[in-house]
Amino acid sequence: MEARAVRLRNNGKTAYLLAGKPESRNSS
């Protein structure tokens, strides 16, 4: 159960970073 929650949390975090700061990635 916990592993599943962690996996979902990681997926959400990745999606947030990818869709949340696309310009920041270019700035790098």
C-alpha positions as CSV (number, residue, x, y, z in Angstrom):
1,M,0.0,0.0,0.0
2,E,2.7,2.5,1.0
3,A,4.8,1.6,-2.1
4,R,1.7,2.3,-4.3
5,A,1.2,5.7,-2.6
6,V,4.9,6.6,-3.1
7,R,4.7,5.6,-6.7
8,L,1.7,7.8,-7.3
9,R,3.4,10.6,-5.4
10,N,6.5,10.3,-7.6
11,N,4.3,10.3,-10.8
12,G,2.5,13.4,-9.7
13,K,5.7,15.1,-8.7
14,T,7.2,14.3,-12.1
15,A,4.1,15.5,-14.0
16,Y,4.1,18.7,-11.9
17,L,7.7,19.4,-12.8
18,L,7.3,18.6,-16.4
19,A,4.1,20.5,-16.9
20,G,4.8,23.1,-14.2
21,K,8.2,24.4,-15.2
22,P,9.0,23.7,-18.9
23,E,10.7,27.1,-19.3
24,S,12.8,26.6,-16.2
25,R,14.3,23.5,-17.9
26,N,15.2,25.6,-20.9
27,S,16.7,28.3,-18.7
28,S,19.1,25.7,-17.5
